[in-house]
Amino acid sequence: MSLQFGNFRFDKRPLDARYIDQVRAMLARFSPDPEGSYSDTSVEIVYRAFHTSEESRWEKQPRVSDSGVVVTWDGRLDNRKELVGEIGRKTSDGLADVEIVAAAYDCWGTDCFRKLIGDWAMSLWIPRAEAVVLAADFVGTRHLYYRITEDQVTWSTILDPLILLDRHSFGLEEEYVAGWLSFLPAPHLTPYRGVLAVPPCSYVRVSKQGWRDCKYWDFDPGKRIRYRTDAEYEEHFRSAFKDAVKRRLRSDSPVLAELSGGVDSSSIVCVADEILAHENGSQLETVSYYDESEPNWDERPFFSQIEGKRGRTGCHINLHKADQQEARSFTPYDLSPARAGRNSAAYLQLAACLKRGGHRVLLSGIGGDEVLGGVPNPIPELADLLASGRIGEISRQLKLWALSLRKPWIHLLRDTLLLFSPSSRLLFSSSDRTKYPTWVDDKFVARNQRALEGYRSRVEILGPPPSLQENLITLEALRRQLASLVLPTDPLHEVRYPYLDRDLLEFLYAIPRQQLVRPNERRSLMRRALKGLVPDQVLNRRRKAFVIRSPIITVSRELERIAGTSELTMAALGVVDKNRLLDEMRRAMRGADVAIVPLLRAFTLEDWLTALIGGKVLSGAASC
């Protein structure tokens, strides 16, 4: 997770040297590795390395390509050898990723972005065109923020120099707040009006003539993978998943993996162990969380199964001992509400584990549940059958799923038809306040309904296969999740996501839906393919229970605090109705069925807004 910063002045005036020194000091706080820079009449670029592989230590950035384009690269290039072959070189040995990427841009221009497999964000300064190009990988694992004003464009891996070095306070981006309180903000948004993020799978081109953003790649809706037997699908999955894990083990320091005891993280650890047993690679250690106060969420029996198989114990963090009040303490320098938890006892224990082991890479199981059929939902499969006119097969599958889910088949058919209905995107319409937080201010809802409803769009019956459309909707939700995360610092480390590997997703999106989920067979393909590799007690366990006790304790504590507050910052900004918020919290305390997650996010938002407005970072206008 290297850091980059750049500034291009359209009027060609030089930047203030003191300002650049302040930027350098900010970046230096995050990484101990060397700095590089590039300076021209109207351009200043600063790069702060964070090395995670032997190849990265060979690089010097920013890199000037043979054509004179200045390339700054933050990433891990997974298809190095393939790209070098296409470019025309004989070997990738001795080449840093940035050298390959610079040569790829010289060969193909912006078309090269679709060829870059891995986790990355990059910036290019093109002197001959006097233009800046900013690009991000297909899922948005790396962040790159930018701000365009009348006379310049500034970009950075982190928000700090864009916000804290500005002399003026910023307006709050209302749509971001709406997303934060519902299904998370769109990936191109930040909390600050006028400061944007490069969207996943896109590039932004900026010059003094104007700017535009373009999507450079998408999944092929016509791609189909069909085999004759289940065994062939299982073999292909094992190969693709192994490649996804292997790519993320590329590190010259020990790798740490989250091991929750669930199927996703356990599978990553078991596959990684198999890879490392046959190949030279970095040692893999694990970190596991448990909460002894939650009777249905004690993961120790499950992650202990994996530890027993591995023959060693990992780092264990008891969440019950974490100070939850401490988790939401903010300062004016915490520039995102997602910063909540970075001061908690649990996070401090994770930080100690990372420092103690010298880990610069953390493997995460995020995405596994969403892409591998963690929820037994037959609707996408039934929609595919309906769209293709396979009436006999849809009748058979309706009966099987009705028995499996104990739900009338006519209800399943109704839900399938509703998927194509124009009203499906209006599930969160203003006439139905039960579909989003009832305590959000009515005027705020009217202005931000699309964000509150999760940017939902209906499935097109004449478009790509409905299951692919649903997969892409789910992927977009994962992109929003990644975009909402903050750079993991103190210590700085990369978080890598094997289940969000592009090649793996292309395979999963091209196979029949019934390979992933079958009646009474949640995660069918994964369980079949990894049988014998992951212990049966973990591979075939029931879905993990939701944590209930801790959030209710938090609501109880916040109820007393908010009730005694004369005015909420959120209410003053026109985001929430305080009385309705208190009513919802009381309903939660009585055991009513309420949406807990938006409530918890509201508590975080309140503390964050109060800190930043008090620190003059955000303007405290009466309305957002």
C-alpha positions in Angstrom: 0.0 0.0 0.0 2.3 2.7 -1.3 1.2 6.3 -1.2 1.1 8.9 -4.0 0.3 12.6 -4.2 0.3 14.9 -7.1 -0.7 18.4 -8.1 -1.0 19.9 -11.6 -1.6 23.7 -12.0 -3.4 24.6 -15.1 -1.9 28.1 -15.0 1.6 26.6 -14.8 2.4 28.5 -11.6 4.8 26.7 -9.3 3.5 25.2 -6.1 4.5 26.6 -2.7 7.6 24.7 -1.5 6.3 24.8 2.1 3.1 23.1 1.0 5.0 20.3 -0.6 7.1 19.9 2.5 3.9 19.5 4.5 2.7 16.9 2.1 5.9 15.0 2.4 5.7 15.0 6.2 2.1 13.7 6.1 3.1 10.8 3.8 6.2 10.0 5.8 4.0 9.4 8.9 2.4 6.4 7.2 5.4 4.5 5.8 9.1 4.0 6.8 10.2 3.2 3.3 11.9 5.6 0.8 10.4 8.6 -0.9 10.6 9.5 -4.6 9.5 12.6 -6.4 9.0 14.3 -9.8 8.9 18.0 -10.4 8.2 20.0 -13.5 7.1 23.6 -14.2 3.5 23.0 -13.3 3.5 19.5 -11.7 4.7 18.1 -8.4 4.5 14.4 -7.7 5.5 12.7 -4.4 5.6 8.9 -3.9 6.1 7.1 -0.6 7.0 3.5 -1.0 5.6 0.6 1.1 7.4 -2.5 0.0 5.7 -5.9 0.3 7.6 -8.0 -2.2 11.2 -8.4 -3.5 10.2 -6.9 -6.8 8.9 -3.8 -5.3 12.2 -3.1 -3.7 13.8 -2.8 -7.1 11.5 0.0 -8.3 12.2 3.7 -8.4 9.1 5.9 -8.5 7.7 8.0 -10.1 8.8 6.1 -13.3 9.3 8.0 -16.5 8.4 5.7 -19.4 10.2 5.5 -22.8 7.6 7.9 -24.2 8.0 10.4 -21.4 4.9 9.6 -19.4 5.4 9.8 -15.7 3.8 6.8 -13.9 3.2 6.4 -10.2 2.0 3.0 -9.2 0.5 1.6 -6.0 -0.3 -2.0 -6.5 0.4 -5.7 -7.0 0.5 -6.9 -10.6 -0.6 -10.5 -10.7 -0.1 -11.2 -14.5 3.4 -9.9 -14.8 4.7 -12.7 -17.1 1.7 -12.6 -19.4 2.0 -8.8 -19.9 5.8 -9.0 -20.4 5.1 -11.6 -23.2 2.6 -9.4 -24.8 4.8 -6.3 -24.6 7.6 -8.3 -26.3 10.2 -8.8 -23.6 11.7 -12.2 -23.0 11.5 -12.2 -19.2 9.9 -10.5 -16.2 12.9 -11.3 -13.9 14.5 -8.1 -12.6 11.5 -6.0 -13.6 9.5 -4.1 -11.0 5.7 -3.9 -11.5 5.9 -0.2 -12.3 8.3 -0.8 -15.2 5.9 -3.3 -16.7 3.0 -1.0 -16.3 4.8 1.9 -17.8 5.7 -0.2 -20.8 2.1 -1.4 -21.1 0.9 2.2 -21.2 3.4 3.0 -23.9 2.1 0.1 -25.9 -1.7 0.4 -25.5 -2.5 3.7 -23.8 -5.5 3.7 -21.5 -6.5 0.3 -23.1 -3.7 -1.2 -20.9 -5.9 -0.8 -17.8 -8.2 -3.7 -18.7 -5.1 -5.9 -19.0 -3.8 -5.2 -15.5 -4.8 -8.0 -13.1 -4.3 -7.3 -9.4 -4.9 -4.7 -6.7 -3.8 -1.3 -7.9 -4.3 2.4 -8.3 -2.1 4.6 -10.5 -1.6 8.1 -11.7 0.0 9.3 -15.0 1.3 12.7 -15.9 1.4 13.1 -19.7 3.5 16.1 -20.5 2.9 16.3 -24.2 -0.9 16.5 -23.6 -0.6 18.4 -20.3 -3.1 15.9 -18.8 -3.4 13.7 -15.7 -4.9 10.3 -15.8 -6.0 8.5 -12.6 -7.1 4.9 -12.6 -8.1 2.1 -10.2 -8.5 -1.6 -10.4 -11.8 -3.3 -11.2 -13.1 -3.7 -7.6 -11.5 -0.7 -5.9 -9.1 -2.3 -3.4 -6.8 0.8 -3.5 -8.1 4.3 -3.1 -7.1 7.4 -5.1 -8.8 10.7 -4.2 -8.8 13.9 -6.2 -10.0 17.4 -6.2 -10.5 19.7 -9.2 -10.7 23.4 -8.9 -10.6 26.3 -11.5 -6.8 26.4 -11.6 -5.6 22.9 -10.5 -6.1 19.2 -9.9 -4.7 17.5 -6.8 -4.8 13.8 -6.1 -3.7 11.6 -3.2 -3.9 8.0 -1.8 -5.1 9.5 1.4 -7.5 12.4 2.2 -5.2 14.1 4.6 -3.4 16.5 2.3 -6.5 17.3 0.3 -8.5 18.3 3.4 -6.1 19.3 6.2 -3.8 21.5 4.1 -6.7 23.4 2.6 -7.3 26.8 4.2 -11.1 26.5 4.1 -13.6 24.2 5.7 -15.5 21.8 3.4 -19.2 21.3 3.0 -20.6 17.9 3.9 -21.5 15.6 1.0 -25.1 14.8 1.7 -25.3 11.7 -0.6 -22.3 10.2 1.2 -24.1 10.6 4.6 -27.3 9.0 3.2 -25.2 6.0 1.9 -23.4 5.7 5.3 -26.8 5.4 7.0 -28.1 2.7 4.6 -26.2 0.6 2.1 -22.9 2.5 2.2 -22.0 5.4 -0.1 -21.3 5.1 -3.9 -17.6 4.4 -4.4 -16.8 7.7 -6.1 -18.0 9.7 -3.1 -16.1 11.0 -0.1 -17.6 12.8 2.9 -16.4 16.2 1.5 -18.2 18.1 -1.2 -15.9 18.6 -4.2 -13.5 15.8 -3.2 -14.0 12.6 -5.2 -12.5 9.1 -5.5 -11.6 7.3 -8.7 -14.4 4.8 -9.2 -13.5 1.1 -9.5 -12.8 -0.2 -13.0 -12.5 3.4 -14.2 -10.1 6.1 -15.1 -10.3 9.9 -14.8 -8.6 12.2 -17.3 -8.0 15.8 -16.3 -6.6 18.7 -18.3 -7.2 22.4 -18.3 -9.8 21.8 -21.0 -11.9 19.8 -18.6 -12.3 16.3 -17.2 -14.1 13.0 -17.7 -14.3 9.6 -16.2 -14.5 6.4 -18.3 -15.1 2.8 -17.5 -12.4 0.7 -19.1 -13.6 -2.9 -18.5 -16.6 -5.0 -17.5 -17.6 -8.7 -17.2 -18.5 -10.3 -20.6 -22.2 -11.1 -20.4 -21.8 -13.6 -23.3 -19.1 -15.7 -21.5 -20.3 -19.2 -20.6 -18.5 -22.0 -19.0 -20.2 -25.4 -19.3 -18.9 -28.8 -18.3 -20.4 -32.2 -18.5 -19.8 -33.2 -14.8 -19.7 -31.6 -11.4 -16.2 -32.9 -11.0 -15.0 -30.6 -13.8 -16.5 -27.5 -12.2 -14.9 -28.5 -8.9 -11.5 -28.9 -10.5 -11.7 -25.5 -12.2 -12.8 -23.9 -8.9 -9.9 -25.4 -7.0 -7.5 -24.1 -9.6 -9.0 -20.6 -9.8 -9.2 -20.3 -6.0 -5.7 -21.6 -5.5 -4.4 -19.0 -8.0 -6.4 -16.2 -6.2 -4.8 -17.2 -2.8 -1.3 -17.7 -4.3 -1.3 -14.2 -5.9 -2.0 -12.7 -2.5 0.7 -14.6 -0.7 3.3 -12.7 -2.8 5.3 -11.0 0.0 8.8 -10.9 1.3 7.6 -10.7 4.9 5.4 -13.0 6.9 1.7 -12.9 5.9 -1.1 -12.7 8.4 -4.6 -14.1 7.7 -7.8 -13.5 9.4 -9.2 -16.8 10.7 -12.7 -16.4 12.0 -13.8 -20.1 12.1 -16.1 -19.5 9.2 -15.9 -21.2 5.8 -14.4 -18.2 4.0 -11.4 -17.5 6.1 -10.8 -21.1 6.9 -10.7 -22.0 3.3 -8.1 -19.3 2.5 -5.9 -20.5 5.3 -6.1 -24.2 4.4 -5.4 -23.5 0.7 -2.6 -21.2 1.6 -1.0 -23.9 3.7 -1.2 -26.4 0.8 0.5 -23.9 -1.5 3.2 -23.1 1.0 3.8 -26.8 1.7 4.9 -27.3 -1.9 6.5 -23.9 -2.8 8.9 -21.6 -1.1 6.9 -18.6 0.3 6.4 -16.4 3.3 5.2 -18.0 6.5 1.5 -17.7 7.2 0.2 -16.8 10.6 -3.4 -16.2 11.7 -5.4 -13.9 13.9 -8.8 -14.9 15.3 -11.6 -13.0 17.1 -14.1 -14.4 19.6 -16.6 -13.0 22.1 -17.2 -15.1 25.1 -20.1 -12.9 26.1 -22.1 -13.9 23.0 -23.3 -17.5 23.6 -24.0 -18.1 19.9 -20.9 -16.4 18.7 -18.0 -18.1 20.3 -15.8 -19.1 17.3 -13.1 -20.8 19.3 -14.3 -24.4 18.6 -14.2 -23.7 14.9 -10.9 -21.8 14.4 -9.3 -24.3 16.8 -10.1 -27.0 14.3 -8.0 -25.2 11.7 -5.3 -24.4 14.2 -5.2 -28.1 15.1 -4.9 -29.1 11.5 -2.0 -26.6 11.0 -0.3 -27.6 14.2 0.1 -24.1 15.6 -1.9 -21.5 17.4 -2.5 -18.0 16.1 -3.2 -14.6 17.7 -6.5 -14.6 19.6 -8.4 -11.4 20.3 -11.3 -11.4 22.9 -13.8 -8.8 21.7 -15.6 -8.9 25.0 -12.7 -7.1 26.6 -12.6 -4.4 24.0 -13.7 -1.0 25.3 -16.6 -0.1 22.9 -16.8 3.5 24.1 -13.2 4.0 23.1 -14.0 2.7 19.6 -15.8 5.8 18.5 -13.5 8.5 19.8 -12.7 11.0 17.0 -10.4 14.0 16.4 -10.6 16.5 13.6 -7.9 14.5 11.9 -10.0 11.4 11.5 -11.3 12.2 8.1 -13.8 9.4 7.6 -16.5 8.0 9.9 -15.1 4.6 9.0 -12.2 5.5 11.2 -14.4 4.3 14.1 -12.8 1.4 15.8 -9.2 2.3 15.0 -8.7 3.3 18.7 -10.5 0.3 20.1 -8.8 -2.3 22.3 -9.5 -4.9 19.7 -7.8 -3.0 16.9 -4.9 -2.1 19.2 -4.4 -5.9 19.8 -4.5 -6.5 16.0 -1.9 -3.7 15.5 0.3 -5.3 18.2 0.0 -8.6 16.4 1.0 -7.1 13.1 4.0 -5.3 14.6 5.2 -8.3 16.6 5.2 -10.5 13.5 6.5 -7.9 11.1 3.4 -8.4 8.9 2.8 -6.1 6.0 0.0 -8.1 4.4 -3.3 -9.2 5.9 -5.6 -11.7 4.1 -9.4 -11.2 4.5 -12.3 -13.4 3.7 -14.6 -10.4 2.6 -16.6 -11.3 -0.4 -16.8 -15.1 0.0 -20.4 -15.2 1.3 -21.6 -12.9 -1.5 -19.9 -14.6 -4.5 -20.2 -18.3 -3.5 -23.8 -18.7 -2.5 -23.6 -18.0 1.2 -27.3 -17.2 1.2 -29.6 -19.9 -0.3 -31.4 -17.7 -2.7 -33.0 -19.4 -5.7 -34.4 -16.3 -7.4 -31.4 -15.6 -9.7 -31.4 -19.2 -11.0 -35.2 -19.1 -11.5 -35.0 -15.8 -13.3 -32.4 -17.3 -15.7 -34.8 -20.2 -16.5 -37.7 -17.8 -16.9 -35.7 -15.4 -19.2 -34.6 -18.4 -21.4 -38.1 -19.8 -21.6 -37.4 -23.1 -19.9 -40.8 -23.5 -18.4 -40.5 -27.3 -17.6 -37.2 -26.8 -15.7 -38.5 -23.7 -13.8 -41.5 -25.8 -12.7 -39.2 -28.5 -11.4 -36.9 -26.1 -9.6 -39.8 -24.3 -8.1 -41.0 -27.5 -6.4 -37.5 -28.4 -5.2 -36.8 -25.0 -3.7 -40.3 -24.7 -2.2 -39.6 -27.9 -0.3 -36.1 -26.8 0.7 -37.1 -23.4 1.9 -40.5 -24.4 3.2 -42.1 -21.7 1.2 -45.1 -21.9 -1.2 -43.8 -22.2 -4.8 -46.2 -19.5 -5.9 -44.4 -17.1 -3.6 -41.1 -18.0 -5.2 -42.6 -17.5 -8.6 -44.0 -14.1 -7.5 -40.6 -13.0 -6.2 -39.0 -14.1 -9.5 -41.4 -12.0 -11.5 -41.0 -9.0 -9.3 -37.2 -9.1 -10.1 -38.1 -7.8 -13.6 -40.7 -5.3 -12.4 -40.0 -1.6 -12.8 -41.2 -1.3 -9.2 -38.4 -3.5 -7.9 -36.1 -0.5 -7.8 -38.7 1.3 -5.7 -38.5 -1.1 -2.8 -37.4 1.8 -0.7 -40.0 4.3 -1.9 -41.0 7.3 0.2 -44.4 5.7 0.7 -42.8 2.8 2.7 -40.7 4.2 5.5 -40.1 0.7 6.9 -37.5 0.0 4.2 -34.9 2.4 5.5 -34.3 4.2 8.8 -37.6 5.8 9.9 -35.7 8.3 12.0 -34.0 10.0 9.0 -35.4 13.5 8.3 -38.2 13.6 5.6 -36.6 16.4 3.6 -33.2 14.6 3.7 -34.9 11.5 2.4 -36.5 13.4 -0.5 -33.1 14.8 -1.5 -31.2 11.5 -1.2 -33.6 8.7 -1.9 -31.5 6.9 -4.4 -28.6 6.6 -2.0 -30.9 5.5 0.8 -32.4 2.7 -1.4 -28.9 1.4 -2.2 -28.8 2.5 -5.9 -31.0 -0.4 -6.7 -31.9 -1.0 -10.4 -34.3 -3.6 -11.8 -33.1 -6.6 -13.7 -33.7 -6.5 -17.5 -35.3 -9.6 -18.9 -33.8 -8.9 -22.4 -30.4 -8.0 -21.0 -27.5 -10.2 -19.8 -28.5 -13.3 -17.8 -30.5 -12.2 -14.7 -28.1 -14.1 -12.5 -25.2 -12.1 -13.9 -27.1 -8.9 -13.4 -27.7 -9.8 -9.8 -24.0 -10.8 -9.4 -23.0 -7.3 -10.6 -25.4 -5.7 -8.2 -23.9 -7.7 -5.4 -20.4 -6.8 -6.6 -21.3 -3.1 -6.6 -22.3 -3.4 -2.9 -18.9 -4.9 -2.2 -17.2 -2.0 -4.1 -19.1 0.4 -1.8 -17.9 -1.6 1.2 -14.2 -1.4 0.1 -14.6 2.3 -0.8 -15.8 3.0 2.7 -12.8 1.5 4.4 -9.9 3.7 5.6 -6.2 3.1 5.0 -5.1 0.7 7.7 -2.3 2.4 9.5 -0.3 2.1 12.7 1.1 0.0 11.4 0.5 0.5 7.7 -0.5 -2.8 6.0 -2.2 -4.1 2.9 -5.4 -6.0 3.1 -5.9 -8.5 0.3 -9.1 -10.2 -0.7 -8.8 -13.6 -2.5 -12.5 -13.9 -3.1 -12.4 -10.7 -5.1 -9.8 -12.0 -7.6 -10.9 -10.9 -11.1 -10.2 -14.3 -12.7 -12.0 -16.2 -10.0 -15.1 -13.9 -10.4 -15.1 -14.3 -14.1 -15.3 -18.1 -13.6 -18.0 -17.9 -11.0 -20.1 -15.5 -13.0 -19.9 -17.7 -16.2 -21.0 -21.0 -14.7 -24.6 -22.2 -14.1 -26.0 -20.7 -10.9 -27.1 -24.2 -9.7 -23.4 -25.1 -9.3 -23.1 -22.6 -6.5 -26.4 -23.0 -4.6 -28.7 -26.0 -4.7 -31.8 -26.9 -2.6 -30.4 -27.9 0.9 -26.9 -27.3 -0.4 -25.7 -23.8 0.5 -22.2 -23.1 -1.0 -22.5 -26.3 -3.0 -19.5 -25.9 -5.3 -17.2 -24.7 -2.6 -18.1 -27.5 -0.2 -17.7 -30.2 -2.9 -14.4 -28.8 -4.2 -12.7 -28.3 -0.8 -13.8 -31.5 0.8 -10.9 -33.2 2.5 -8.9 -30.0 2.5 -11.0 -28.0 5.0 -12.1 -29.9 8.1 -15.7 -31.1 7.8 -16.7 -29.5 11.1 -15.9 -26.1 9.5 -16.8 -26.8 5.9 -20.3 -28.0 6.7 -21.1 -25.8 9.7 -24.3 -23.8 9.8 -24.1 -20.1 9.1 -22.6 -18.1 11.8 -25.0 -16.5 14.2 -25.6 -12.7 14.4 -24.1 -10.9 17.3 -27.0 -9.4 19.3 -25.9 -8.7 22.9 -23.1 -6.2 22.3 -25.1 -3.9 19.9 -28.0 -3.7 22.3 -25.6 -2.7 25.1 -24.3 0.1 22.8 -27.9 1.2 22.1 -28.6 1.3 25.8 -25.6 3.5 26.5 -26.3 5.8 23.6 -29.9 6.2 24.5 -29.0 7.7 27.9 -26.4 10.0 26.3 -28.6 11.2 23.4 -31.7 11.7 25.5 -29.6 14.0 27.7 -28.2 16.0 24.8 -29.8 19.3 24.1 -29.1 19.2 20.4 -27.7 16.5 18.1 -25.2 17.6 15.4 -27.0 15.3 12.9 -30.3 16.9 13.7 -28.9 20.4 13.4 -27.6 19.5 9.9 -31.1 18.2 8.9 -30.0 14.5 8.7 -32.1 12.9 11.4 -35.2 13.6 13.5 -34.0 13.3 17.1 -37.4 12.3 18.6 -37.9 9.5 16.0 -34.3 8.4 16.6 -35.0 8.1 20.3 -38.2 6.2 19.7 -36.4 3.7 17.5 -33.7 3.2 20.2 -36.4 2.5 22.8 -38.1 0.0 20.5 -34.7 -1.8 20.1 -34.4 -1.9 23.9 -37.8 -3.5 24.1 -36.7 -6.3 21.7 -38.6 -5.0 18.7 -37.3 -5.9 15.2 -35.3 -2.8 14.2 -32.4 -2.3 11.9 -29.5 -2.2 14.3 -26.7 -1.5 11.8 -28.0 2.0 10.8 -28.4 2.9 14.4 -24.8 2.0 15.2 -23.6 4.0 12.2 -25.7 6.9 13.3 -23.9 7.0 16.7 -20.6 6.9 14.8 -21.7 9.7 12.5 -22.7 11.9 15.3 -19.4 11.7 17.1 -17.5 12.1 13.8 -19.5 15.2 12.7 -19.2 16.8 16.1 -15.4 16.4 16.0 -14.9 17.7 12.5 -17.2 20.7 12.8 -15.6 21.6 16.1 -12.2 21.4 14.4 -13.3 23.6 11.6 -12.7 20.9 9.0 -16.4 20.7 8.1 -18.6 23.7 7.9 -21.4 23.8 10.5 -24.1 25.1 8.3 -27.7 24.5 9.3 -28.2 22.2 6.4 -25.8 19.9 4.5 
